[in-house]
Amino acid sequence: MANHEVTVALRWSDMDALQHVNNVSMLRVLEEARIRFLTERATSAGTERATMFVAHQEIDYAQPLLYSAEPARIAMCVTRIGGSGFDIGYTVYTPEGAVAALAETSMVVVDGAASGRPMAIPEGMRAVLTELQGDPVPFRRRRTESAS
């Protein structure tokens, strides 16, 4: 699925009373990975600058991600490209290499300076996103629904 990977340091404060990375902190881990993905790959030199926001996020947890001084590894790819939005899929690995979570974020490109309304993905960005496209995230719920 992945065509880009980053590591994200876990913070002691990410851990909750159950001694694993809290679900809200997992969104911060995904945000850090997404920002790196977008700045290093999708909005690199030569692509138009675009204002965008998170429209939707979904996470399937496979096992607890425990706090570790070793960073978590996050593999990512673009899983869908639409007219004004795109999805980023993630696989979050524990420092030991096991899958901790599968996730997806839907991003929408907007005309931030004017109306803040959705607008077409700039062509340069669309070309880069297309190069980064991979397989859909194999969410458990979606597999169950499609089997019905």
LUMLUM-200107 format. One record per residue (C-alpha): residue in one letter; x, y, z. Coordinates in steps of 0.001 Angstrom, whole numbers, padded with zeros to 6 digits. Example, Ala and Ser with C-alpha at 12.3 -4.5 7.8 and 13.67 -1.06 7.14 Angstrom:
{rec 'A', {012300, -004500, 007800}}
{rec 'S', {013670, -001060, 007140}}
***
This chain:
{rec 'M', {000000, 000000, 000000}}
{rec 'A', {002704, 002502, 000947}}
{rec 'N', {004893, 004675, -001167}}
{rec 'H', {006038, 007061, 001576}}
{rec 'E', {007132, 006376, 005151}}
{rec 'V', {007947, 008561, 008121}}
{rec 'T', {008724, 007932, 011746}}
{rec 'V', {006954, 009896, 014453}}
{rec 'A', {008281, 010169, 017977}}
{rec 'L', {005836, 009180, 020674}}
{rec 'R', {005478, 011496, 023655}}
{rec 'W', {005126, 010317, 027235}}
{rec 'S', {001960, 012444, 027403}}
{rec 'D', {000469, 010436, 024489}}
{rec 'M', {-000022, 007525, 026879}}
{rec 'D', {-003304, 007235, 028768}}
{rec 'A', {-004300, 005502, 032012}}
{rec 'L', {-004468, 002171, 030149}}
{rec 'Q', {-000750, 002607, 029313}}
{rec 'H', {-001105, 002812, 025548}}
{rec 'V', {-001188, 005733, 023120}}
{rec 'N', {-004592, 007346, 023546}}
{rec 'N', {-006975, 007467, 020567}}
{rec 'V', {-006859, 011272, 020508}}
{rec 'S', {-003048, 011176, 020533}}
{rec 'M', {-003176, 008767, 017600}}
{rec 'L', {-004786, 011588, 015592}}
{rec 'R', {-001782, 013766, 016468}}
{rec 'V', {000574, 011016, 015269}}
{rec 'L', {-001382, 010806, 012001}}
{rec 'E', {-001349, 014601, 011680}}
{rec 'E', {002440, 014696, 012040}}
{rec 'A', {002802, 011967, 009408}}
{rec 'R', {000310, 013691, 007069}}
{rec 'I', {002051, 017086, 007306}}
{rec 'R', {005380, 015479, 006445}}
{rec 'F', {003763, 013527, 003596}}
{rec 'L', {002157, 016642, 002159}}
{rec 'T', {005214, 018868, 002517}}
{rec 'E', {007763, 016292, 001387}}
{rec 'R', {005768, 014782, -001456}}
{rec 'A', {002333, 016112, -002388}}
{rec 'T', {003021, 019849, -002127}}
{rec 'S', {006670, 019771, -003138}}
{rec 'A', {008498, 022366, -005199}}
{rec 'G', {006794, 022992, -008497}}
{rec 'T', {003250, 022344, -007268}}
{rec 'E', {000791, 025119, -006598}}
{rec 'R', {000210, 026033, -002953}}
{rec 'A', {-003261, 024998, -001819}}
{rec 'T', {-005346, 025582, 001292}}
{rec 'M', {-006952, 022384, 002541}}
{rec 'F', {-008651, 020956, 005586}}
{rec 'V', {-009469, 017584, 007098}}
{rec 'A', {-013033, 016587, 006196}}
{rec 'H', {-013098, 013069, 007668}}
{rec 'Q', {-010875, 010631, 009551}}
{rec 'E', {-011283, 006946, 010258}}
{rec 'I', {-009131, 004556, 012294}}
{rec 'D', {-009171, 000791, 012828}}
{rec 'Y', {-007012, -000244, 015778}}
{rec 'A', {-005335, -003631, 015393}}
{rec 'Q', {-003506, -003584, 018725}}
{rec 'P', {-002479, -001034, 021338}}
{rec 'L', {000431, 001218, 020459}}
{rec 'L', {002497, 001339, 023615}}
{rec 'Y', {004707, 004260, 024513}}
{rec 'S', {008310, 003690, 023461}}
{rec 'A', {011411, 005834, 023112}}
{rec 'E', {011585, 004327, 019600}}
{rec 'P', {009373, 006162, 017095}}
{rec 'A', {006332, 004672, 015451}}
{rec 'R', {006640, 004051, 011707}}
{rec 'I', {003809, 005250, 009476}}
{rec 'A', {003450, 004117, 005858}}
{rec 'M', {001202, 006224, 003625}}
{rec 'C', {-000224, 006580, 000142}}
{rec 'V', {-003027, 008448, -001610}}
{rec 'T', {-006052, 006146, -001716}}
{rec 'R', {-008553, 008315, -003645}}
{rec 'I', {-008457, 011442, -005768}}
{rec 'G', {-011659, 013353, -006487}}
{rec 'G', {-012477, 016725, -007969}}
{rec 'S', {-011682, 018835, -004905}}
{rec 'G', {-010484, 016258, -002411}}
{rec 'F', {-008296, 013256, -001851}}
{rec 'D', {-007745, 010588, 000788}}
{rec 'I', {-004514, 009558, 002487}}
{rec 'G', {-004244, 006001, 003810}}
{rec 'Y', {-001965, 005069, 006691}}
{rec 'T', {-000565, 001927, 008266}}
{rec 'V', {000808, 002638, 011737}}
{rec 'Y', {003442, 000185, 012947}}
{rec 'T', {004680, -000391, 016459}}
{rec 'P', {008419, 000059, 017010}}
{rec 'E', {008604, -003764, 016849}}
{rec 'G', {007024, -003775, 013370}}
{rec 'A', {003499, -005023, 014127}}
{rec 'V', {000478, -003191, 012657}}
{rec 'A', {-001081, -001034, 015375}}
{rec 'A', {-003666, 000788, 013253}}
{rec 'L', {-005034, 001404, 009777}}
{rec 'A', {-006374, 004879, 009095}}
{rec 'E', {-007547, 007230, 006390}}
{rec 'T', {-007941, 011013, 006211}}
{rec 'S', {-010088, 012827, 003653}}
{rec 'M', {-008662, 016203, 002653}}
{rec 'V', {-010579, 018931, 000798}}
{rec 'V', {-008865, 021708, -001167}}
{rec 'V', {-010563, 025083, -000638}}
{rec 'D', {-010332, 028618, -001923}}
{rec 'G', {-009022, 029858, 001414}}
{rec 'A', {-008300, 033435, 000385}}
{rec 'A', {-011718, 034048, -001099}}
{rec 'S', {-014791, 032053, -000101}}
{rec 'G', {-013351, 029023, 001704}}
{rec 'R', {-015419, 026820, -000612}}
{rec 'P', {-014153, 023597, -002214}}
{rec 'M', {-012196, 024101, -005403}}
{rec 'A', {-010541, 021850, -007940}}
{rec 'I', {-007261, 020273, -006905}}
{rec 'P', {-004511, 022262, -008675}}
{rec 'E', {-003183, 020338, -011690}}
{rec 'G', {000406, 020178, -010418}}
{rec 'M', {-000763, 018749, -007100}}
{rec 'R', {-003119, 016318, -008870}}
{rec 'A', {-000190, 015000, -010935}}
{rec 'V', {001881, 014384, -007794}}
{rec 'L', {-001069, 012815, -005949}}
{rec 'T', {-001619, 010474, -008894}}
{rec 'E', {002007, 009300, -008647}}
{rec 'L', {001474, 008612, -004934}}
{rec 'Q', {-001738, 006619, -005404}}
{rec 'G', {-001959, 003158, -003878}}
{rec 'D', {-004474, 000591, -002706}}
{rec 'P', {-007506, 001414, -000535}}
{rec 'V', {-007201, 000955, 003217}}
{rec 'P', {-008492, -002541, 004116}}
{rec 'F', {-010768, -001444, 006965}}
{rec 'R', {-012459, -004349, 008774}}
{rec 'R', {-015927, -002745, 008637}}
{rec 'R', {-015675, -002096, 004907}}
{rec 'R', {-014592, -005679, 004245}}
{rec 'T', {-017580, -006935, 006245}}
{rec 'E', {-020024, -004581, 004495}}
{rec 'S', {-018770, -005503, 001030}}
{rec 'A', {-019084, -009211, 001824}}
{rec 'S', {-022799, -008808, 002667}}
***
